[in-house]
Amino acid sequence: MSGKGNCYDNAAVETFFKTIKAEMIWRRSWETRRQVEMAIFEYINGFYNPRRRHSELGWKSPAAFERKVA
């Protein structure tokens, strides 16, 4: 994160929150907060990082991108 007043501070995280809400949260109703927490954990670790392709990463998943640059 950069300093105060930089309009690009939260762009990446805001995009992530929009994506997770649109792709998972708003698609069903949840009975408990714990269900949502577990679903978010599974979404991030089971789909978003290992498999979901990102345009900013040259249409690679974050996991594949990190393997390539490491």
C-alpha positions in Angstrom: 0.0 0.0 0.0 1.2 3.5 -0.8 0.8 6.7 1.1 -2.4 8.6 2.0 -4.2 10.2 -1.0 -3.0 7.8 -3.6 -6.2 6.8 -5.6 -4.6 3.4 -6.6 -4.1 2.3 -3.0 -6.8 -0.3 -2.8 -7.5 -1.0 -6.5 -6.3 -4.6 -6.4 -8.0 -5.6 -3.2 -11.3 -3.8 -4.3 -11.2 -5.8 -7.5 -10.7 -9.0 -5.5 -13.6 -8.3 -3.2 -15.9 -7.5 -6.2 -14.8 -10.7 -7.8 -15.4 -12.9 -4.8 -18.8 -11.3 -4.1 -20.0 -11.7 -7.7 -18.6 -15.3 -8.3 -19.5 -16.8 -4.9 -21.1 -14.7 -2.2 -24.2 -13.4 -4.1 -24.9 -16.7 -5.8 -26.5 -18.3 -2.8 -27.9 -17.6 0.6 -25.9 -18.5 3.7 -27.3 -19.7 7.1 -24.2 -18.9 9.2 -21.1 -16.7 9.2 -19.0 -19.9 9.6 -20.4 -21.2 6.3 -19.3 -18.1 4.5 -15.9 -18.2 6.2 -15.3 -21.8 5.1 -16.6 -21.1 1.6 -14.3 -18.1 1.2 -11.3 -20.1 2.4 -12.1 -22.9 0.0 -12.7 -20.4 -2.9 -9.3 -18.7 -2.4 -7.2 -21.8 -1.8 -9.1 -24.2 -4.0 -10.0 -22.1 -7.0 -8.9 -18.4 -7.0 -5.2 -18.9 -6.5 -4.5 -22.3 -8.0 -6.8 -22.3 -11.1 -8.6 -19.0 -11.9 -6.8 -17.2 -14.7 -6.1 -13.5 -14.3 -5.6 -11.1 -17.2 -3.0 -9.0 -15.3 -0.9 -12.1 -15.0 -0.9 -13.0 -18.7 -4.0 -15.3 -18.3 -2.2 -17.5 -15.8 -3.4 -18.4 -12.3 -1.5 -16.8 -9.4 0.0 -20.1 -8.4 1.3 -20.7 -12.0 2.6 -17.2 -12.3 4.5 -17.5 -9.0 6.0 -20.8 -10.1 7.2 -19.2 -13.3 8.9 -16.2 -11.8 10.4 -18.1 -8.7 
